[in-house]
C-alpha cells in the first residue's frame, strides 16, 4: 500500500499549483490568489469532530485574517455536496475546496499512509501552509493538533508582516 508522495514543500519554495472547485460555487486557484497571501489547510474529512473544530476556529478568526489581507482555504478529498453541507452546518464562509481527484493533496505531500486500530490506509495528514503573495511557502505545520493551531498561524502572519514592514499589524 505504500505510495511514494512528493516531499512536503519547504519554506521559501514555490508551492504546487492548484485549481479546485470550492463551496459557495467558487473556484480557488494559485493563479487567482497571486498577489495575496493565503492559508491553505488540509483536513481529513468534513463534519468530523477535529475537522469541525479546526474549521470553526478559522471561521472565528476570519475577520482578523481578512484585516491582515490573508485568505483562508480548507482542502479535503470530500466531494462538493459534502463540503456544501459542512459549510452550511457550521456557518463556514471561507472556501472549502474539493480535491476529489487527489492531485493537490499528493502535490503538497499530505496524502500519506496512516494506521488506526492496526489497520493501515491512505489518508490526509492534517497540515497547514502559509503562503506569501508571490506563491512561496512562508511556513508549514505538519501533523497539526487542532487546539491553539489557529493562534499559531495568526502569530506567524503577524511576525511575517512585522518582518516585511507591511500590514495592518505594524501600526499597532
N, C-alpha and C positions, 0 to 999 in steps of 0.2 A: 504494500500500500504506500510505501514511502515515495514521495514525489519530490523532484528537485524544484525548488522555488527560487526565484531571483533573490539576491541579497536585499535585506532591508535597506532603503535609501539612507545615505549618510548625510549629516549636516553639511551644507554648502553645495551639495549636488543638486542638479535639476531633478525635479520629481517626475515620475512617469506620467505620460499624457492620459487623459480620461475624458469620456463623453458618455453621460448616463442619464436615463430618464429619472425624474425625481417627483416627489409628492407635490400636489397642487398644480399638476400639469406643466411643471417646469422641466428644464433640462439643465444639467450642470456639466461644465467642461473646463479644462485647464485654460483653453484659449479664451473662453468667456470670462474667466477670472483674472486675466492678465491685467496688471496694474493695481490689483487689490490683494492684500494679504488675506489668507484664509486658514481655517482649521478644518482638516479632513480627518474625521474619526471613523474608525471601523468597529462595528459591534456584531456579535454573533447572530442574534435573532430578535426581530421586532416582538414587542409585547411580552418579553420575559422580564423577570424582576430586575436583574442587573442592568439590562439594556434600557429598561424604562427609567430607572433611577438616573442613569447617565444622561439620557436624552432630556429628562425633566430638569436636571441641573444645568445643562447647556441652555435650555429654554429660559430658565430663571436668570441666567447671566447675559442673555442675548442683547438686551438694551445697552448694557455697558460695552459689550463686544462691538456692537454696531457703532457706538460713540468712538471707539478706537479704530474704526474703519475695517473691522475684521468680520468676514463672513464665516458661518459655520455650516458644514455639510456632514451629515451622518451617512455611512455607507454599510449596506449589508447585502447578502445574496437573496434576500426576500424578493418576491415578485411585487409589482406595483399595487395590486389590491391589498396585500398585507401591509404595505407601507402607508397607504392612504388610511387604512383602519387605525394603524398605530398613531399616526399624526392626529386623526380625529379624536381618538380615545383620550389623548393626553394633551391636546391643545398645542401641538408642536408646530410652530410657524416656519422654522428653518427647513431647508430642503433635506429630505430623506431620499437618498439615491439608491437605485436598484442595480446591483452588479450581478444580474441573474446569470450571465454567461461566465462570470468568474475572472474575466480578463484583468480587471482593476485590482481585485484582491491578490491575484497572483503577481501582478507587476509590482505591487507595493510590498510583497514578501509577507503578507499576513494570512495567506492560506496555508495552514500548517497541519502537521499530524498532531492529534490530541489523543488523550486517553481519559476514560472515566469508567469507574467500576470494572476495570480490567478489559474494557473494550477500546480498541484503537480505531480512530476515524479521522477524516479530514474536516477541518473547521476553521473559522475565522479567529485569529488571535486579536483580542481587544487591543487596539493601538490607536494612537493619535499623532497627526503630523501638523506642525505649524509651518506654514509655507509663506514666504515673503511675496511681495508684489511682482517680483521677476520670475516666480515659479521655482525658487530654490528652497530647499529644506532648511529651516532655521533650527528646529528641534523636533525630536521624535520621542514618544513614550511607548514602550513595549510592555506587554503583559500588564496592562492598566488595571489597577484596583480603583473601582468607581469612587469610593469615599475620598473626598478632597481633590479629586483629579481636576475638575474644572477650575478650582482655585489655583492649582499649579500651572495650568495652561494660561490663566489670566496673568499670573506673576511673570511668566516668560514673555508674554506680549508686552507688558509694561516695561520690562527690562530691555526688550528689543527697541521699543520706542525711545526710551531714555538714551540708549546707546547710539541710536541713529539721530537723536536730536529732533525727532518729529513726533507728531501725535498729540492728542488732547491731554495725555497724562503729563507731558513735560511741563506744562504751565502750572500744574498743581503744586 
